Amino acid sequence: MAIYNKYQPFLANMPNKKYNLASDQLKVALTIAAPAGTEVKLSDLTEISYTNLSGATPLNLTTTSSTQTAGTYSLILADLTLTATGAVGPFQYVTIYDSAATNFELIGWYNYGSSVTLAAGDQFVINLDNVNGLFQIA
Protein backbone atom coordinates (compact mmCIF):
# COMPACT_ATOMS: atom_id res chain seq x y z
CA MET A 1 0.00 0.00 0.00
CA ALA A 2 1.27 3.46 -0.88
CA ILE A 3 2.12 5.79 1.98
CA TYR A 4 0.90 9.42 1.93
CA ASN A 5 3.27 12.23 2.93
CA LYS A 6 2.64 15.96 2.99
CA TYR A 7 4.97 18.59 1.62
CA GLN A 8 5.91 20.78 4.60
CA PRO A 9 5.30 24.13 2.82
CA PHE A 10 1.69 23.01 2.19
CA LEU A 11 0.91 23.67 5.86
CA ALA A 12 1.95 27.33 5.57
CA ASN A 13 0.43 27.78 2.12
CA MET A 14 -3.08 26.78 3.24
CA PRO A 15 -3.73 29.67 5.67
CA ASN A 16 -1.92 32.02 3.28
CA LYS A 17 -4.61 31.48 0.62
CA LYS A 18 -2.48 29.64 -1.95
CA TYR A 19 -5.25 27.09 -2.55
CA ASN A 20 -8.97 26.80 -3.01
CA LEU A 21 -9.19 23.05 -2.61
CA ALA A 22 -12.94 23.01 -3.26
CA SER A 23 -12.59 24.38 -6.80
CA ASP A 24 -8.92 24.35 -7.93
CA GLN A 25 -7.82 21.70 -10.44
CA LEU A 26 -5.58 19.23 -8.62
CA LYS A 27 -3.21 17.16 -10.72
CA VAL A 28 -0.72 14.33 -10.42
CA ALA A 29 2.99 14.27 -11.24
CA LEU A 30 5.03 11.05 -11.41
CA THR A 31 8.69 11.00 -10.30
CA ILE A 32 11.42 8.48 -9.64
CA ALA A 33 13.47 10.72 -7.33
CA ALA A 34 12.41 10.70 -3.69
CA PRO A 35 10.88 13.98 -2.53
CA ALA A 36 12.57 15.61 0.46
CA GLY A 37 9.26 17.01 1.65
CA THR A 38 10.54 20.59 1.63
CA GLU A 39 9.88 21.21 -2.06
CA VAL A 40 7.40 24.02 -2.72
CA LYS A 41 6.40 23.95 -6.39
CA LEU A 42 6.14 21.48 -9.25
CA SER A 43 9.30 22.80 -10.93
CA ASP A 44 11.24 21.61 -7.85
CA LEU A 45 10.60 18.02 -9.03
CA THR A 46 11.79 16.07 -12.08
CA GLU A 47 8.81 14.40 -13.71
CA ILE A 48 8.96 11.28 -15.87
CA SER A 49 7.80 11.35 -19.51
CA TYR A 50 4.05 10.94 -19.98
CA THR A 51 4.33 10.25 -23.72
CA ASN A 52 2.96 6.71 -23.46
CA LEU A 53 0.11 7.38 -21.03
CA SER A 54 -3.23 7.29 -22.77
CA GLY A 55 -5.22 10.46 -22.23
CA ALA A 56 -3.14 11.27 -19.20
CA THR A 57 -1.65 14.65 -19.99
CA PRO A 58 -2.43 16.51 -17.88
CA LEU A 59 -3.04 14.03 -15.08
CA ASN A 60 -6.20 15.65 -13.69
CA LEU A 61 -7.82 14.54 -10.47
CA THR A 62 -11.52 14.89 -9.73
CA THR A 63 -12.54 16.40 -6.40
CA THR A 64 -15.45 14.40 -5.04
CA SER A 65 -15.90 16.36 -1.82
CA SER A 66 -14.28 19.26 0.02
CA THR A 67 -16.30 19.53 3.20
CA GLN A 68 -16.22 20.07 6.93
CA THR A 69 -18.29 17.93 9.26
CA ALA A 70 -18.30 18.35 13.05
CA GLY A 71 -15.11 20.41 12.90
CA THR A 72 -13.13 18.05 10.65
CA TYR A 73 -12.32 19.04 7.06
CA SER A 74 -11.82 16.25 4.49
CA LEU A 75 -10.64 16.48 0.89
CA ILE A 76 -11.90 13.47 -1.04
CA LEU A 77 -10.59 12.78 -4.55
CA ALA A 78 -11.65 10.13 -7.07
CA ASP A 79 -9.24 7.36 -7.99
CA LEU A 80 -7.28 7.89 -11.20
CA THR A 81 -6.47 5.05 -13.63
CA LEU A 82 -3.49 5.48 -15.94
CA THR A 83 -3.18 3.27 -19.04
CA ALA A 84 0.13 2.75 -20.81
CA THR A 85 0.22 2.72 -24.62
CA GLY A 86 3.95 1.92 -24.50
CA ALA A 87 6.70 1.78 -21.88
CA VAL A 88 6.20 4.21 -18.97
CA GLY A 89 8.54 4.76 -16.07
CA PRO A 90 10.07 3.88 -13.89
CA PHE A 91 8.41 5.99 -11.19
CA GLN A 92 7.91 5.44 -7.48
CA TYR A 93 6.33 8.67 -6.25
CA VAL A 94 2.96 10.15 -7.14
CA THR A 95 2.76 13.85 -6.22
CA ILE A 96 -0.46 15.81 -5.94
CA TYR A 97 -0.27 19.51 -6.74
CA ASP A 98 -2.59 22.46 -7.32
CA SER A 99 -2.43 23.63 -10.94
CA ALA A 100 -4.47 26.76 -10.15
CA ALA A 101 -1.99 27.95 -7.53
CA THR A 102 0.54 30.51 -8.78
CA ASN A 103 3.55 28.19 -8.92
CA PHE A 104 1.75 24.83 -9.07
CA GLU A 105 2.29 24.41 -5.34
CA LEU A 106 2.75 20.88 -4.03
CA ILE A 107 0.35 19.28 -1.57
CA GLY A 108 1.55 15.76 -0.86
CA TRP A 109 2.92 12.58 -2.37
CA TYR A 110 2.51 8.82 -2.22
CA ASN A 111 5.52 6.52 -1.97
CA TYR A 112 4.80 3.18 -3.64
CA GLY A 113 7.81 1.54 -1.93
CA SER A 114 9.58 0.44 -5.12
CA SER A 115 9.81 1.59 -8.71
CA VAL A 116 6.93 0.93 -11.08
CA THR A 117 7.35 0.41 -14.82
CA LEU A 118 4.37 -0.05 -17.11
CA ALA A 119 4.34 -1.90 -20.43
CA ALA A 120 1.87 -1.25 -23.24
CA GLY A 121 -1.62 -2.13 -22.05
CA ASP A 122 -0.76 -2.03 -18.35
CA GLN A 123 -2.93 0.02 -16.03
CA PHE A 124 -1.89 1.75 -12.83
CA VAL A 125 -4.57 2.86 -10.38
CA ILE A 126 -3.83 5.77 -8.08
CA ASN A 127 -6.11 4.58 -5.31
CA LEU A 128 -7.11 7.56 -3.19
CA ASP A 129 -8.97 7.15 0.11
CA ASN A 130 -12.59 7.70 -0.91
CA VAL A 131 -13.80 7.62 2.72
CA ASN A 132 -11.35 9.65 4.82
CA GLY A 133 -9.95 11.63 1.92
CA LEU A 134 -6.52 12.69 0.83
CA PHE A 135 -6.14 14.31 4.24
CA GLN A 136 -8.20 15.56 7.15
CA ILE A 137 -7.78 18.68 9.26
CA ALA A 138 -9.37 18.74 12.69
Sine and cosine of phi, psi and omega as CSV:
sin_phi,cos_phi,sin_psi,cos_psi,sin_omega,cos_omega
0.00,0.00,0.67,-0.74,0.00,-1.00
-0.95,0.30,0.56,-0.83,-0.03,-1.00
-0.96,-0.29,0.78,-0.62,0.01,-1.00
-1.00,0.09,0.66,-0.75,0.07,-1.00
-0.71,-0.70,0.56,-0.83,0.05,-1.00
-0.99,-0.15,0.52,-0.86,0.17,-0.99
-0.98,0.18,0.77,-0.64,-0.07,-1.00
-0.84,0.55,-0.67,0.74,0.01,-1.00
-0.88,0.47,-0.36,0.93,0.03,-1.00
-0.84,0.54,-0.61,0.79,-0.02,-1.00
-0.89,0.46,-0.61,0.79,0.03,-1.00
-0.99,0.17,-0.53,0.85,-0.03,-1.00
-0.94,0.35,-0.50,0.87,-0.02,-1.00
-0.88,0.48,-0.83,0.56,-0.02,-1.00
-0.95,0.32,-0.22,0.98,0.03,-1.00
-1.00,-0.06,0.29,0.96,0.13,-0.99
0.89,0.46,0.59,0.81,0.07,-1.00
-0.98,0.19,-0.35,0.94,-0.11,-0.99
-0.79,-0.61,0.45,-0.89,0.30,-0.95
-0.78,-0.63,1.00,0.06,-0.16,-0.99
-0.90,0.43,-0.34,0.94,0.03,-1.00
-0.96,0.28,-0.48,0.88,-0.10,-1.00
-0.79,-0.61,-0.29,0.96,-0.01,-1.00
-0.93,0.38,0.50,-0.86,0.07,-1.00
-0.99,0.15,0.91,-0.41,0.08,-1.00
-1.00,-0.02,0.58,-0.82,-0.06,-1.00
-0.70,-0.72,0.15,-0.99,-0.03,-1.00
-0.89,-0.46,0.62,-0.78,0.15,-0.99
-0.82,-0.58,0.65,-0.76,0.00,-1.00
-0.95,-0.30,0.73,-0.68,0.00,-1.00
-0.67,-0.75,0.38,-0.93,0.10,-0.99
-0.98,-0.21,-0.46,0.89,-0.01,-1.00
-0.98,0.18,0.70,-0.71,-0.02,-1.00
-0.92,0.39,0.78,-0.62,0.09,-1.00
-0.92,0.39,0.54,-0.84,0.07,-1.00
-0.99,0.10,-0.40,0.92,-0.04,-1.00
0.99,-0.12,-0.18,0.98,0.00,-1.00
-0.98,-0.22,-0.05,1.00,0.03,-1.00
-0.89,0.46,0.50,-0.87,-0.08,-1.00
-0.95,-0.33,-0.69,0.72,-0.16,-0.99
-0.76,-0.65,0.30,-0.95,-0.08,-1.00
-0.82,0.57,-0.61,0.79,-0.03,-1.00
-0.92,0.39,-0.15,0.99,0.10,-1.00
-0.98,0.22,-0.20,0.98,-0.03,-1.00
-0.95,-0.31,0.33,-0.94,0.12,-0.99
-0.93,-0.36,0.94,-0.33,-0.03,-1.00
-0.99,0.14,0.42,-0.91,0.12,-0.99
-0.98,0.18,0.12,-0.99,0.07,-1.00
-0.98,0.19,0.70,-0.72,0.02,-1.00
-0.98,-0.22,0.23,0.97,-0.09,-1.00
-0.79,0.61,-0.66,0.75,-0.09,-1.00
-0.98,-0.18,0.41,0.91,0.09,-1.00
-0.97,-0.24,0.87,-0.49,-0.06,-1.00
-0.92,0.39,0.86,-0.51,0.07,-1.00
0.85,0.52,0.42,0.91,-0.16,-0.99
-0.97,-0.23,0.00,1.00,-0.02,-1.00
-0.94,-0.34,0.90,-0.44,-0.05,1.00
-0.98,0.20,0.30,-0.95,-0.02,-1.00
-1.00,0.05,0.98,0.17,-0.07,-1.00
-0.98,0.18,0.65,-0.76,0.14,-0.99
-0.98,-0.21,0.42,-0.91,0.05,-1.00
-0.94,-0.33,0.83,-0.55,0.06,-1.00
-0.99,0.16,0.87,-0.50,0.01,-1.00
-1.00,0.08,-0.64,0.76,-0.05,-1.00
-0.38,-0.93,0.65,-0.76,0.09,-1.00
-0.69,-0.72,1.00,0.06,-0.16,-0.99
-0.67,-0.74,0.30,-0.95,0.08,-1.00
-0.88,-0.47,0.76,-0.65,0.07,-1.00
-0.72,-0.69,0.83,-0.56,0.04,-1.00
0.80,0.59,0.60,0.80,0.07,-1.00
1.00,0.07,0.12,0.99,0.03,-1.00
-0.86,-0.51,0.85,-0.52,0.04,-1.00
-1.00,0.01,0.67,-0.74,0.07,-1.00
-0.75,-0.66,0.68,-0.73,0.11,-0.99
-0.94,-0.35,0.93,-0.36,-0.05,-1.00
-0.94,-0.34,0.80,-0.60,-0.02,-1.00
-0.88,-0.48,0.54,-0.84,0.05,-1.00
-0.96,0.26,0.51,-0.86,0.09,-1.00
-0.86,0.50,0.45,-0.89,0.03,-1.00
-0.82,-0.57,0.80,-0.60,0.03,-1.00
-0.96,-0.27,0.82,-0.57,0.04,-1.00
-0.97,-0.25,0.69,-0.73,0.01,-1.00
-0.86,-0.51,0.79,-0.62,-0.01,-1.00
-1.00,0.05,0.73,-0.69,0.10,-0.99
-0.98,-0.20,-0.05,1.00,0.04,-1.00
-0.19,-0.98,-0.18,-0.98,-0.02,-1.00
-0.89,0.45,0.71,-0.70,0.04,-1.00
-0.72,-0.69,0.72,-0.69,0.08,-1.00
0.96,-0.28,-0.14,-0.99,0.17,0.98
-0.99,0.17,0.40,-0.92,0.15,-0.99
-0.58,-0.81,0.38,-0.92,0.02,-1.00
-0.73,-0.69,-0.35,0.94,-0.11,-0.99
-0.86,-0.50,0.72,-0.70,0.05,-1.00
-0.91,-0.42,0.93,-0.37,-0.03,-1.00
-0.99,-0.17,0.64,-0.77,0.09,-1.00
-0.95,-0.30,0.75,-0.66,-0.01,-1.00
-0.66,-0.75,0.26,-0.97,-0.03,-1.00
-0.98,-0.20,0.94,-0.35,-0.05,-1.00
-0.98,0.20,-0.18,0.98,0.05,-1.00
-1.00,0.00,-0.30,0.95,0.04,-1.00
-0.94,0.33,0.49,-0.87,-0.14,-0.99
-0.74,0.67,-0.75,0.66,-0.06,-1.00
-0.93,-0.37,0.39,0.92,-0.09,-1.00
0.82,0.58,0.83,0.55,-0.06,-1.00
-0.88,0.48,0.60,-0.80,-0.05,-1.00
-0.99,0.11,0.56,-0.83,0.01,-1.00
-0.94,-0.35,-0.86,0.51,-0.03,-1.00
-0.26,-0.96,0.09,-1.00,0.01,-1.00
-0.58,-0.82,0.40,-0.92,0.10,-0.99
-0.95,-0.32,0.71,-0.71,0.09,-1.00
-0.97,-0.23,0.88,-0.48,-0.02,-1.00
-1.00,0.06,0.07,1.00,0.14,-0.99
1.00,0.08,-0.47,0.88,0.07,-1.00
-0.40,-0.92,0.27,-0.96,-0.07,-1.00
-0.94,0.35,0.52,-0.85,-0.01,-1.00
-0.87,-0.49,0.76,-0.65,0.11,-0.99
-0.80,-0.59,0.74,-0.67,-0.01,-1.00
-0.96,-0.29,0.64,-0.77,0.12,-0.99
-0.98,-0.21,0.24,-0.97,0.01,-1.00
-0.79,0.61,0.77,-0.63,0.00,-1.00
1.00,-0.05,-0.28,0.96,0.03,-1.00
-0.94,0.35,0.51,-0.86,0.11,-0.99
-0.87,-0.50,0.55,-0.83,0.06,-1.00
-0.78,-0.62,0.84,-0.54,-0.02,-1.00
-0.98,-0.21,0.85,-0.53,0.14,-0.99
-1.00,0.05,0.99,-0.16,-0.13,-0.99
-1.00,0.02,0.97,-0.23,-0.03,-1.00
-0.99,-0.11,0.56,-0.83,-0.04,-1.00
-0.91,0.41,0.96,-0.28,-0.05,-1.00
-1.00,0.09,0.04,1.00,0.02,-1.00
-0.95,-0.32,-0.85,0.52,-0.04,-1.00
-1.00,0.02,-0.31,0.95,0.04,-1.00
1.00,-0.04,0.07,-1.00,0.04,-1.00
-0.87,0.49,-0.66,0.75,0.09,-1.00
-0.38,-0.93,0.25,-0.97,0.09,-1.00
-0.78,-0.63,0.55,-0.84,0.09,-1.00
-0.82,-0.57,0.83,-0.56,-0.02,-1.00
-0.87,-0.50,0.00,0.00,0.00,0.00
